[in-house]
Amino acid sequence: MAAIKTILHATDFSENAQLALSIAGSLARDYDARLILLHVRPNEMGPASEFGPITQDGDETDATIEARLQALAPPADLPRAEYWVRRGEAADEIVKAAAECGCDMIVLGTHGRSGLARFFMGSVSESVLRRATCPVLTIRLVTLDEIEPEANELETVATVTLEAQAQVIRNALESEGIRAFIEGGSQAGLVGTMGIPVKVQVRARDHERAIQILEAHEPATP
């Protein structure tokens, strides 16, 4: 492996970015490399992105953001750390900064979330991966909710005869932040003749709240 002399870590101060920073810091120590922490602020009239926080930072100055970067990786812990604040489109600024500092590796944290946040993170990471001239290491924090549970960790909250009914119930639960699972959906057509039900299940810790939600939605559920 080629010597790593300069590592660029772009951060949005999220938990995912913090995990990526710990790995970037470890690599910097192992290779005695220069570590650049970069935060990209969105243009005042432009769209927010995951490397410029979705919450507005207009009240913060570049100096206060630099102080936040130093708090993440104090010079005492990483004496070769540098702290850069840029403004613009996230992927553009990350790629520019990497070229400017002669970066040997870029380390990014990715959210892996659904909806708009996932779109932004995915688009920025993909753009950096496509355009960077050095290796890019992406780190994703996997939450417990994303890990597929074992069967004995699930409890049934509803039993129906059609998969479409189960989907309605699952959507109602997931709109309230409870991840739901459908068991037996592929066999739904056999219910009438063989008595195979379609079950909607949740993690045991969510069971009581799921029942409450379904009772509140009872007029709209099968």
Buried (B, 14 or more C-beta within 10 A) or exposed (E): EEEBBBBBBBBBBBEBBBBBBBBBBEBBEEBEBBBBBBBBBBEEEEEBBBBBBBEEBEEBEBEEBBEBBBEBBEEEEBEBBBBBBBBBBBBBBBBBBBBEBEBBBBBBBBBBBEEEBBEBBBBBBEBBBEBBEBBBBBBBBEEEEEEEBEEEEBBBBBBBBBBEBBBBBBEBBEEBEBBBBBBBBEEBEEBEEEEBBBBBBBBEEBBEBBBEBBEEBEEEBE
